[in-house]
Amino acid sequence: MNGRHELKHYINASDYAQLKAKLTAVAKPDRNAGEDGSYIVRSLYFDNYADKAVVEKLSGMSRREKFRLRYYNGDTSMIRLEKKSKANRLSFKEGAAVSKGQVAALLSGDFDVLKNPDVPLLMEFYTKMRYQNLRPKNVVEYKREAYHYPAGNVRATIDRDIRTSNSPSGFLSPNLVTVPATGAVVLEIKYDGFLPDVIRDILMTGWRNQVEFSKYVVARLV
């Protein structure tokens, strides 16, 4: 599994308008986007009783990991378990499909639905729920615009209207009530070995200092 470089920046409304226009001209928008160019991401994050994932992020540990469940545009027929980890300034992501029934059982406290020796990530997650006491913590939902540029395998995303709920049991519900977590608009750039000059030049628009930003941590601090 190869790691990817990941940069995050705050942008303002003027930056957003310029970046969107320039990215649309050279990069391909995500196929899941609606008419307005965005789609809805909903994630459920897991942590232990000591808030291990929050503490590791805030303390700037170079090696850390977190687990989440995620689906898009309200479509619970396609849910993914994802593990995101950091090591040596590179980001890694693993994923596995889970069913709505498995998620519902998990939210009711039945961890055994994760026991599948044929899917290593599910077994790892099951083990850590059992022995590290991982539990569902917060739902985070936001609007995302995403663009792909093939050279360097660049993926640029703009996330806004970031909202949260501290009711994990409502993760699957279309009627889940969420509250604003932050008014920030966040630009994320992920790429493999290099960042092409054409993308670097576009991203210089209103360039901000790189920030350490975690939607999960921001949501937990609301």
JOSULLIN-V494111 format. One record per pair of residues at least 24 apart in sequence whose C-alpha atoms are under 10 Angstrom apart, sorted by the first residue. I is the first residue (numbers start at 1). J is the second residue. D is the distance in whole Angstrom. If there is no record, write none. Layout:
BEGIN
I J D
I J D
END
This chain:
BEGIN
1 92 8
1 93 9
1 94 9
2 90 9
2 91 9
2 92 7
2 93 9
2 192 8
3 85 9
3 86 9
3 87 8
3 88 9
3 89 9
3 90 5
3 91 5
3 92 5
3 93 8
3 191 9
3 192 7
3 193 9
4 86 10
4 89 9
4 90 5
4 91 5
4 92 7
4 93 9
4 153 9
4 154 10
4 189 10
4 190 6
4 191 6
4 192 5
4 193 8
4 194 10
5 89 7
5 90 5
5 91 6
5 92 9
5 154 10
5 189 8
5 190 6
5 191 5
5 192 6
5 193 8
5 194 9
5 195 9
6 86 10
6 89 8
6 90 7
6 91 7
6 92 10
6 154 10
6 155 10
6 156 10
6 188 7
6 189 6
6 190 5
6 191 7
6 192 9
7 156 10
7 187 8
7 188 6
7 189 5
7 190 7
7 191 9
7 209 10
7 210 7
7 211 8
7 212 9
7 213 10
8 156 10
8 157 10
8 158 10
8 186 7
8 187 6
8 188 4
8 189 6
8 190 9
8 208 9
8 209 9
8 210 6
8 211 6
8 212 7
8 213 7
8 214 10
9 158 10
9 184 10
9 185 9
9 186 6
9 187 5
9 188 7
9 189 9
9 203 10
9 207 8
9 208 6
9 209 6
9 210 5
9 211 6
9 212 8
9 213 8
10 158 10
10 159 10
10 184 7
10 185 6
10 186 5
10 187 6
10 188 9
10 206 10
10 207 9
10 208 6
10 209 8
10 210 8
10 211 7
10 212 10
10 213 9
11 158 9
11 184 8
11 185 6
11 186 6
11 187 7
11 205 9
11 206 7
11 207 8
11 208 7
11 209 10
12 184 8
12 185 7
12 186 9
12 187 10
12 206 8
12 208 10
13 185 8
14 205 9
14 206 8
15 185 10
15 187 10
15 203 9
15 204 10
15 205 6
15 206 6
15 207 8
15 208 10
16 158 8
16 185 8
16 186 9
16 187 9
16 205 9
16 206 9
18 202 9
18 203 10
18 205 7
18 206 9
19 158 9
19 187 10
19 202 7
19 203 7
19 204 9
19 205 7
19 206 9
20 145 9
20 146 10
20 147 9
20 157 10
20 158 9
20 202 10
21 202 10
22 199 9
22 202 7
22 203 9
22 205 10
23 146 9
23 147 7
23 148 9
23 149 9
23 156 8
23 198 10
23 199 8
23 202 7
23 203 9
24 146 10
24 147 8
24 148 10
26 147 9
26 148 9
26 149 8
26 198 9
26 199 9
26 202 10
27 146 9
27 147 6
27 148 5
27 149 5
27 150 8
27 154 9
27 155 9
27 156 9
27 199 9
28 146 8
28 147 5
28 148 5
28 149 7
28 150 9
28 155 10
29 145 8
29 146 6
29 147 4
29 148 6
29 149 9
29 155 10
29 156 10
29 157 10
30 144 10
30 145 7
30 146 5
30 147 6
30 148 7
30 155 9
30 157 10
31 146 9
31 147 9
32 72 8
32 73 9
32 145 9
32 146 9
33 73 9
33 144 8
33 145 7
33 146 8
34 73 9
34 145 10
36 145 9
37 143 10
37 144 8
37 145 6
37 146 8
37 147 10
38 73 10
38 142 10
38 143 6
38 144 5
38 145 5
38 146 8
38 157 10
38 158 9
38 159 9
38 160 10
39 72 7
39 73 6
39 74 10
39 142 8
39 143 6
39 144 5
39 145 7
39 146 9
39 159 10
40 71 9
40 72 6
40 73 5
40 74 7
40 75 10
40 141 7
40 142 6
40 143 5
40 144 6
40 145 9
40 159 10
40 161 10
41 70 7
41 71 6
41 72 5
41 73 6
41 74 8
41 140 8
41 141 6
41 142 6
41 143 6
41 144 7
41 159 9
41 162 10
42 68 10
42 69 8
42 70 6
42 71 6
42 72 6
42 73 8
42 74 8
42 75 10
42 79 10
42 139 7
42 140 6
42 141 4
42 142 7
42 143 9
42 163 9
42 164 9
42 171 8
42 172 9
43 67 10
43 68 6
43 69 5
43 70 4
43 71 7
43 72 9
43 79 10
43 80 9
43 81 10
43 82 10
43 138 8
43 139 6
43 140 5
43 141 6
43 142 9
43 164 9
43 168 10
43 171 8
43 215 10
43 216 9
44 68 5
44 69 5
44 70 6
44 71 9
44 81 9
44 136 7
44 137 7
44 138 6
44 139 4
44 140 6
44 141 9
44 164 10
44 165 9
44 166 10
44 167 10
44 168 7
44 169 10
44 170 10
44 171 7
44 172 10
44 216 9
45 69 7
45 70 9
45 82 10
45 134 10
45 135 8
45 136 6
45 137 6
45 138 6
45 139 6
45 140 8
45 168 9
45 215 10
45 216 7
45 217 10
46 129 9
46 133 10
46 134 6
46 135 5
46 136 4
46 137 5
46 138 7
46 139 9
46 168 10
46 216 9
47 128 10
47 129 9
47 132 9
47 133 8
47 134 5
47 135 6
47 136 7
47 137 6
47 138 9
48 128 9
48 129 8
48 132 7
48 133 5
48 134 4
48 135 6
48 136 9
48 137 9
49 132 9
49 133 7
49 134 8
49 135 8
49 137 10
50 133 9
50 134 10
51 134 9
51 135 10
51 137 9
51 217 10
51 220 10
52 132 10
52 134 9
53 134 10
53 216 9
53 217 8
54 214 9
54 216 8
54 217 6
54 218 9
54 220 8
54 221 10
55 217 9
57 212 9
57 213 9
57 214 8
57 216 10
57 217 8
58 212 9
58 213 10
58 214 9
58 217 8
60 212 9
61 86 9
61 87 9
62 86 7
62 87 6
62 88 6
62 89 7
62 90 9
63 87 5
63 88 7
63 89 8
63 90 10
63 91 10
64 91 10
65 91 10
65 92 9
65 93 10
66 93 10
66 134 10
66 216 10
67 93 10
67 94 10
67 95 10
67 125 8
67 128 10
67 134 9
67 135 10
67 136 9
68 95 10
68 125 10
68 136 9
68 137 10
68 138 10
68 139 9
68 216 10
69 95 9
69 96 10
69 97 9
69 98 9
69 103 9
69 136 9
69 139 9
69 171 9
70 95 10
70 97 10
70 98 10
70 139 10
70 140 10
70 141 10
70 171 9
71 141 10
71 171 10
71 172 9
72 141 10
72 143 10
73 143 9
74 172 8
74 173 9
74 174 7
75 100 10
75 172 9
75 174 10
76 100 6
76 101 10
76 103 10
76 171 10
76 172 7
76 173 9
76 174 10
77 101 10
79 103 9
79 172 10
81 121 8
81 122 8
81 125 9
82 121 8
82 122 10
82 125 10
83 121 8
83 124 10
83 125 9
90 190 10
90 192 10
91 190 9
91 191 10
94 121 8
95 119 10
95 121 7
95 122 9
96 120 9
96 121 7
96 122 7
97 121 10
97 122 9
98 122 9
100 172 8
103 169 10
103 171 9
103 172 8
104 169 8
104 170 10
104 171 9
104 172 8
106 135 10
106 136 9
106 169 10
107 135 9
107 136 8
107 168 7
107 169 6
107 170 9
107 171 9
107 172 10
108 169 8
109 135 9
109 136 10
135 168 10
136 166 9
136 167 9
136 168 6
136 169 9
136 171 10
137 165 9
137 166 7
137 167 8
137 168 6
137 169 10
137 216 9
137 219 10
137 220 8
138 164 7
138 165 6
138 166 5
138 167 7
138 168 6
138 169 10
138 171 9
138 216 7
138 217 10
138 219 7
138 220 7
139 163 8
139 164 5
139 165 5
139 166 6
139 167 7
139 168 6
139 169 9
139 170 8
139 171 6
139 176 9
139 178 8
139 215 10
139 216 8
139 219 8
139 220 10
140 164 4
140 165 7
140 166 9
140 168 10
140 171 9
140 178 8
140 179 10
140 180 10
140 181 8
140 215 7
140 216 7
140 218 10
140 219 7
140 220 10
141 165 9
141 171 10
141 178 8
141 179 10
141 180 9
141 181 9
141 215 9
141 219 10
142 180 10
142 181 10
142 215 9
143 185 10
144 185 10
144 186 10
144 187 10
145 187 10
146 187 10
146 188 9
146 189 10
147 189 10
148 189 10
148 190 10
148 191 10
149 191 9
149 195 10
149 196 9
149 198 10
149 199 8
150 191 10
150 196 10
151 191 9
151 192 9
151 193 10
151 194 8
151 195 8
151 196 7
151 198 10
151 199 10
152 190 9
152 191 6
152 192 5
152 193 6
152 194 5
152 195 6
152 196 7
152 199 10
153 190 8
153 191 5
153 192 6
153 193 9
153 194 9
153 195 9
153 196 9
154 189 7
154 190 6
154 191 4
154 192 7
154 193 10
154 194 9
154 195 7
154 196 8
154 199 8
155 188 8
155 189 6
155 190 5
155 191 6
155 192 10
156 187 7
156 188 6
156 189 5
156 190 6
156 191 9
156 199 9
156 203 9
157 186 8
157 187 6
157 188 5
157 189 7
157 190 9
158 185 7
158 186 6
158 187 5
158 188 6
158 189 9
159 184 8
159 185 6
159 186 5
159 187 7
159 188 8
159 215 10
160 184 7
160 185 5
160 186 7
160 187 9
161 185 8
161 186 10
162 186 9
162 215 8
162 218 10
162 219 9
163 215 9
163 218 10
163 219 8
163 222 10
164 215 9
164 216 9
164 218 9
164 219 6
164 220 9
164 222 8
165 219 8
165 220 9
165 222 10
166 219 9
166 220 8
166 222 10
179 219 9
179 222 9
180 219 9
180 222 8
181 215 8
181 216 9
181 217 10
181 218 6
181 219 5
181 220 9
181 221 8
181 222 6
182 215 9
182 218 7
182 219 8
182 222 8
186 211 10
186 213 8
186 215 10
188 213 10
END
